[in-house]
Amino acid sequence: MTLLVNYAVYRKLFVKDEDPKLYQQIWALQNNCPVLVLYNNLKLNPGDFLGTVCPLTAKKKPTLSPSDVDVFLQ
């Protein structure tokens, strides 16, 4: 979670040009950890966070991997 928040702040405050390589490396986090349990039943999907808070301005929207994270919540 700390990585995602720091990256979001970094993008919003300091970066005018996007770095797709860095974004791709952070995006790969969702393959290893599709759901972050923050506290008790408070959960976060890294792919949704990146797509909502600091998306790239690419023409196509990246897809979540895995697409259904509800499997991991059971």
MARVOMAR-803490 format. One record per residue: residue in one letter; x, y, z of N, C-alpha, C in turn. Coordinates in steps of 0.001 Angstrom, whole numbers, always signed. Layout:
N
{rest = a, nX = X, nY = Y, nZ = Z, caX = X, caY = Y, caZ = Z, cX = X, cY = Y, cZ = Z};
...
END
This chain:
74
{rest = m, nX = +817, nY = -1189, nZ = +0, caX = +0, caY = +0, caZ = +0, cX = +865, cY = +1258, cZ = +0};
{rest = t, nX = +1947, nY = +1211, nZ = +743, caX = +2848, caY = +2363, caZ = +800, cX = +3409, cY = +2685, cZ = -576};
{rest = l, nX = +3775, nY = +1651, nZ = -1324, caX = +4294, caY = +1853, caZ = -2677, cX = +3259, cY = +2543, cZ = -3561};
{rest = l, nX = +2013, nY = +2097, nZ = -3501, caX = +963, caY = +2675, caZ = -4337, cX = +692, cY = +4134, cZ = -3984};
{rest = v, nX = +636, nY = +4428, nZ = -2711, caX = +371, caY = +5805, caZ = -2283, cX = +1541, cY = +6715, cZ = -2657};
{rest = n, nX = +2760, nY = +6262, nZ = -2422, caX = +3923, caY = +7079, caZ = -2784, cX = +3997, cY = +7312, cZ = -4288};
{rest = y, nX = +3677, nY = +6290, nZ = -5081, caX = +3688, caY = +6460, caZ = -6530, cX = +2612, cY = +7452, cZ = -6978};
{rest = a, nX = +1433, nY = +7370, nZ = -6371, caX = +352, caY = +8288, caZ = -6730, cX = +733, cY = +9733, cZ = -6407};
{rest = v, nX = +1312, nY = +9954, nZ = -5243, caX = +1745, caY = +11313, caZ = -4859, cX = +2856, cY = +11788, cZ = -5780};
{rest = y, nX = +3808, nY = +10925, nZ = -6079, caX = +4902, caY = +11251, caZ = -6991, cX = +4371, cY = +11669, cZ = -8353};
{rest = r, nX = +3405, nY = +10906, nZ = -8895, caX = +2829, caY = +11236, caZ = -10199, cX = +2090, cY = +12558, cZ = -10179};
{rest = k, nX = +1315, nY = +12800, nZ = -9122, caX = +484, caY = +14008, caZ = -9070, cX = +1318, cY = +15269, cZ = -8849};
{rest = l, nX = +2392, nY = +15171, nZ = -8064, caX = +3146, caY = +16364, caZ = -7699, cX = +4337, cY = +16651, cZ = -8595};
{rest = f, nX = +5072, nY = +15631, nZ = -8993, caX = +6368, caY = +15870, caZ = -9596, cX = +6498, cY = +15516, cZ = -11069};
{rest = v, nX = +5697, nY = +14635, nZ = -11563, caX = +5911, caY = +14114, caZ = -12917, cX = +4949, cY = +14757, cZ = -13898};
{rest = k, nX = +5514, nY = +15357, nZ = -14903, caX = +4691, caY = +15899, caZ = -15990, cX = +4584, cY = +14883, cZ = -17123};
{rest = d, nX = +5683, nY = +14173, nZ = -17399, caX = +5694, caY = +13127, caZ = -18426, cX = +5578, cY = +11773, cZ = -17739};
{rest = e, nX = +4778, nY = +10910, nZ = -18313, caX = +4583, caY = +9580, caZ = -17735, cX = +5772, cY = +8686, cZ = -18048};
{rest = d, nX = +6049, nY = +7775, nZ = -17159, caX = +7086, caY = +6774, caZ = -17365, cX = +6415, cY = +5410, cZ = -17459};
{rest = p, nX = +6106, nY = +4955, nZ = -18671, caX = +5365, caY = +3695, caZ = -18807, cX = +6111, cY = +2486, cZ = -18263};
{rest = k, nX = +7439, nY = +2512, nZ = -18273, caX = +8193, caY = +1369, caZ = -17748, cX = +7997, cY = +1233, cZ = -16242};
{rest = l, nX = +8068, nY = +2332, nZ = -15516, caX = +7849, caY = +2297, caZ = -14073, cX = +6409, cY = +1901, cZ = -13765};
{rest = y, nX = +5470, nY = +2465, nZ = -14503, caX = +4059, caY = +2116, caZ = -14317, cX = +3842, cY = +629, cZ = -14567};
{rest = q, nX = +4479, nY = +88, nZ = -15588, caX = +4329, caY = -1334, caZ = -15917, cX = +4877, cY = -2211, cZ = -14807};
{rest = q, nX = +5986, nY = -1804, nZ = -14200, caX = +6563, caY = -2581, caZ = -13104, cX = +5647, cY = -2565, cZ = -11887};
{rest = i, nX = +5056, nY = -1432, nZ = -11586, caX = +4133, caY = -1363, caZ = -10462, cX = +2840, cY = -2088, cZ = -10809};
{rest = w, nX = +2419, nY = -2015, nZ = -12060, caX = +1211, caY = -2712, caZ = -12504, cX = +1385, cY = -4227, cZ = -12342};
{rest = a, nX = +2604, nY = -4730, nZ = -12508, caX = +2874, caY = -6161, caZ = -12371, cX = +2648, cY = -6647, cZ = -10941};
{rest = l, nX = +2553, nY = -5746, nZ = -9996, caX = +2283, caY = -6107, caZ = -8608, cX = +983, cY = -6879, cZ = -8476};
{rest = q, nX = -4, nY = -6559, nZ = -9286, caX = -1304, caY = -7224, caZ = -9167, cX = -1243, cY = -8700, cZ = -9556};
{rest = n, nX = -236, nY = -9105, nZ = -10314, caX = -87, caY = -10532, caZ = -10624, cX = +334, cY = -11319, cZ = -9384};
{rest = n, nX = +1186, nY = -10715, nZ = -8569, caX = +1666, caY = -11382, caZ = -7365, cX = +712, cY = -11210, cZ = -6192};
{rest = c, nX = +71, nY = -10066, nZ = -6134, caX = -790, caY = -9760, caZ = -4993, cX = -2036, cY = -9028, cZ = -5497};
{rest = p, nX = -3055, nY = -9760, nZ = -5937, caX = -4234, caY = -9113, caZ = -6526, cX = -5098, cY = -8371, cZ = -5523};
{rest = v, nX = -4993, nY = -8699, nZ = -4240, caX = -5797, caY = -8035, caZ = -3224, cX = -4918, cY = -7743, cZ = -2017};
{rest = l, nX = -4952, nY = -6500, nZ = -1553, caX = -4248, caY = -6129, caZ = -330, cX = -5271, cY = -6012, cZ = +793};
{rest = v, nX = -5066, nY = -6752, nZ = +1853, caX = -5944, caY = -6645, caZ = +3016, cX = -5344, cY = -5575, cZ = +3914};
{rest = l, nX = -6047, nY = -4456, nZ = +4035, caX = -5540, caY = -3339, caZ = +4818, cX = -5853, cY = -3500, cZ = +6298};
{rest = y, nX = -7073, nY = -3854, nZ = +6594, caX = -7479, caY = -4047, caZ = +7982, cX = -8775, cY = -4832, cZ = +8000};
{rest = n, nX = -8781, nY = -5939, nZ = +8709, caX = -9969, caY = -6766, caZ = +8887, cX = -10635, cY = -7045, cZ = +7535};
{rest = n, nX = -11731, nY = -6392, nZ = +7208, caX = -12397, caY = -6637, caZ = +5930, cX = -12244, cY = -5467, cZ = +4956};
{rest = l, nX = -11280, nY = -4608, nZ = +5183, caX = -10992, caY = -3491, caZ = +4276, cX = -9921, cY = -3950, cZ = +3293};
{rest = k, nX = -10303, nY = -4059, nZ = +2022, caX = -9421, caY = -4614, caZ = +996, cX = -9225, cY = -3621, cZ = -146};
{rest = l, nX = -8091, nY = -3758, nZ = -832, caX = -7756, caY = -2872, caZ = -1940, cX = -7205, cY = -3696, cZ = -3089};
{rest = n, nX = -7653, nY = -3391, nZ = -4291, caX = -7124, caY = -4012, caZ = -5492, cX = -6125, cY = -3031, cZ = -6112};
{rest = p, nX = -4823, nY = -3396, nZ = -6205, caX = -3823, caY = -2476, caZ = -6763, cX = -4140, cY = -2019, cZ = -8187};
{rest = g, nX = -4691, nY = -2901, nZ = -9007, caX = -5030, caY = -2523, caZ = -10384, cX = -6115, cY = -1463, cZ = -10442};
{rest = d, nX = -7142, nY = -1615, nZ = -9611, caX = -8198, caY = -600, caZ = -9554, cX = -7645, cY = +727, cZ = -9045};
{rest = f, nX = -6778, nY = +665, nZ = -8045, caX = -6180, caY = +1882, caZ = -7495, cX = -5389, cY = +2626, cZ = -8553};
{rest = l, nX = -4523, nY = +1918, nZ = -9274, caX = -3716, caY = +2569, caZ = -10307, cX = -4581, cY = +3093, cZ = -11449};
{rest = g, nX = -5590, nY = +2349, nZ = -11830, caX = -6463, caY = +2775, caZ = -12926, cX = -7331, cY = +3959, cZ = -12574};
{rest = t, nX = -7661, nY = +4111, nZ = -11303, caX = -8533, caY = +5197, caZ = -10871, cX = -7761, cY = +6443, cZ = -10457};
{rest = v, nX = -6736, nY = +6267, nZ = -9654, caX = -6024, caY = +7403, caZ = -9066, cX = -4990, cY = +7995, cZ = -10015};
{rest = c, nX = -4211, nY = +7153, nZ = -10663, caX = -3156, caY = +7687, caZ = -11541, cX = -3042, cY = +6878, cZ = -12829};
{rest = p, nX = -4052, nY = +6949, nZ = -13679, caX = -3996, caY = +6187, caZ = -14937, cX = -3044, cY = +6819, cZ = -15947};
{rest = l, nX = -2534, nY = +5998, nZ = -16841, caX = -1758, caY = +6513, caZ = -17958, cX = -2721, cY = +7084, cZ = -18984};
{rest = t, nX = -2236, nY = +7980, nZ = -19811, caX = -3087, caY = +8574, caZ = -20835, cX = -2984, cY = +7805, cZ = -22145};
{rest = a, nX = -2767, nY = +6515, nZ = -22052, caX = -2682, caY = +5666, caZ = -23249, cX = -4057, cY = +5534, cZ = -23889};
{rest = k, nX = -4060, nY = +5110, nZ = -25131, caX = -5318, caY = +4980, caZ = -25853, cX = -6163, cY = +3833, cZ = -25325};
{rest = k, nX = -5522, nY = +2715, nZ = -24990, caX = -6300, caY = +1595, caZ = -24486, cX = -6097, cY = +1457, cZ = -22976};
{rest = k, nX = -7151, nY = +1067, nZ = -22319, caX = -7108, caY = +909, caZ = -20877, cX = -6506, cY = -450, cZ = -20537};
{rest = p, nX = -5575, nY = -510, nZ = -19589, caX = -5005, caY = -1806, caZ = -19225, cX = -6039, cY = -2695, cZ = -18548};
{rest = t, nX = -5869, nY = -3980, nZ = -18708, caX = -6817, caY = -4919, caZ = -18115, cX = -6250, cY = -5487, cZ = -16825};
{rest = l, nX = -7150, nY = -5780, nZ = -15909, caX = -6745, caY = -6358, caZ = -14643, cX = -6348, cY = -7810, cZ = -14836};
{rest = s, nX = -5368, nY = -8230, nZ = -14059, caX = -4931, caY = -9617, caZ = -14113, cX = -4749, cY = -10111, cZ = -12690};
{rest = p, nX = -5515, nY = -10986, nZ = -12224, caX = -6668, caY = -11668, caZ = -12784, cX = -7872, cY = -10745, cZ = -12838};
{rest = s, nX = -8765, nY = -11029, nZ = -13740, caX = -9906, caY = -10130, caZ = -13942, cX = -10925, cY = -10218, cZ = -12815};
{rest = d, nX = -11030, nY = -11370, nZ = -12160, caX = -11987, caY = -11535, caZ = -11076, cX = -11229, cY = -11765, cZ = -9772};
{rest = v, nX = -11135, nY = -10740, nZ = -8942, caX = -10397, caY = -10868, caZ = -7680, cX = -11273, cY = -11425, cZ = -6558};
{rest = d, nX = -12560, nY = -11599, nZ = -6813, caX = -13439, caY = -12154, caZ = -5775, cX = -13042, cY = -13577, cZ = -5399};
{rest = v, nX = -12351, nY = -14267, nZ = -6294, caX = -11881, caY = -15625, caZ = -6004, cX = -10911, cY = -15608, cZ = -4829};
{rest = f, nX = -10105, nY = -14561, nZ = -4724, caX = -9105, caY = -14473, caZ = -3674, cX = -9679, cY = -14032, cZ = -2339};
{rest = l, nX = -10878, nY = -13520, nZ = -2354, caX = -11497, caY = -13015, caZ = -1129, cX = -12204, cY = -14100, cZ = -333};
{rest = q, nX = -12358, nY = -15268, nZ = -895, caX = -13081, caY = -16337, caZ = -200, cX = -12160, cY = -17228, cZ = +576};
END
